[in-house]
């Protein structure tokens, strides 16, 4: 019985860790009720607890365009929260937290340069 329980716990934790909720392309393009001055798009891939990808802010206002930002980070053990860092080509960076809830990502900036907005709700654009 102990072997069965141990095997069950190992398999359950292994399958839970492979649930890559953050993978895909996310953005605020599908926002219905918000006033959009910019479009924030983040494409990330999650491999177990690591996150890698790119992000970009595009706008008609030249000062809001960010260029391509490098995204790195890690997912917390329960799998619904991630800490990421965004860096531009000059090495200037900022950090943010992603919360996965009910099929959307809540993006909250935590510190660093003003490369990205402070808070956003991101919908999945592509798988």
C-alpha positions in Angstrom: 0.0 0.0 0.0 2.8 2.4 0.8 4.5 1.7 -2.6 1.2 2.4 -4.3 0.7 5.7 -2.5 4.3 6.8 -3.2 3.9 5.9 -6.9 0.6 7.9 -7.0 2.2 11.0 -5.5 5.1 10.9 -7.9 2.8 10.5 -10.9 0.4 13.2 -9.7 3.2 15.7 -9.1 4.8 14.9 -12.5 1.6 15.5 -14.4 0.9 18.6 -12.4 4.3 20.1 -13.2 3.7 19.5 -16.9 0.7 21.8 -17.0 2.1 24.7 -18.9 -0.6 27.4 -18.4 1.6 30.3 -19.4 2.7 29.0 -22.8 1.3 30.9 -25.8 0.8 34.4 -27.2 -1.0 36.7 -24.8 -2.2 40.3 -25.4 -4.7 43.0 -24.8 -5.9 43.2 -28.4 -9.2 41.5 -27.6 -10.0 44.1 -24.8 -13.6 45.2 -25.4 -14.2 47.9 -22.7 -10.7 49.4 -22.4 -9.3 52.5 -24.0 -6.3 51.2 -26.0 -3.4 53.6 -26.5 -1.1 50.7 -27.1 -1.1 46.9 -27.8 1.0 44.8 -25.4 1.8 41.3 -26.7 3.8 38.7 -24.9 4.8 35.3 -26.4 6.2 32.9 -23.8 7.0 29.2 -23.5 6.9 27.4 -20.2 9.0 24.4 -19.6 8.2 23.0 -16.1 9.1 26.0 -13.9 11.1 28.1 -16.4 9.7 30.8 -18.7 11.3 32.3 -21.8 10.0 34.5 -24.5 9.6 37.9 -26.0 7.3 40.9 -25.5 6.5 44.0 -27.4 4.4 47.2 -27.0 3.2 48.8 -30.2 1.4 52.1 -30.5 0.6 55.0 -32.7 2.4 57.2 -30.2 6.1 56.8 -30.9 7.2 57.2 -27.3 5.1 54.2 -26.2 6.8 51.7 -28.6 9.1 49.4 -26.7 10.8 47.3 -29.4 11.4 43.6 -28.7 11.8 42.8 -25.0 13.5 39.6 -23.7 11.4 37.7 -21.2 12.8 35.3 -18.6 11.3 34.0 -15.4 10.1 31.2 -13.3 6.7 29.7 -12.2 5.9 29.3 -8.6 5.2 25.7 -7.4 1.4 25.8 -7.5 1.5 26.8 -11.2 -0.8 29.8 -11.2 1.7 32.6 -10.5 5.0 33.5 -12.3 7.7 36.1 -11.7 9.2 37.5 -14.9 11.9 39.9 -15.9 11.7 42.0 -19.1 14.9 43.5 -20.7 15.3 45.7 -23.8 18.2 45.6 -26.2 20.1 48.1 -24.0 19.8 45.9 -20.9 17.3 48.2 -19.2 14.8 46.0 -17.4 11.8 45.7 -15.2 10.1 42.9 -13.3 6.5 41.8 -13.2 4.2 39.1 -11.9 1.8 37.1 -14.0 -1.3 35.5 -12.4 -3.2 32.9 -14.3 -6.9 33.0 -13.4 -9.9 31.7 -15.3 -8.2 31.6 -18.7 -6.7 35.1 -18.6 -3.4 36.5 -17.3 -3.1 39.4 -14.9 0.1 41.3 -15.6 1.3 43.4 -12.6 4.6 45.4 -12.9 6.7 45.2 -9.7 9.6 47.5 -10.3 12.3 48.7 -12.7 12.2 51.0 -15.7 9.0 52.2 -17.3 9.2 49.8 -20.2 5.8 48.3 -19.7 2.5 49.4 -18.2 1.8 48.8 -14.5 -1.3 46.5 -14.8 -3.0 44.7 -17.7 -5.4 41.8 -18.2 -4.1 39.7 -21.1 -6.2 37.2 -23.2 -4.7 34.3 -25.1 -4.3 35.2 -28.7 -2.6 32.1 -30.0 -1.6 28.7 -28.7 
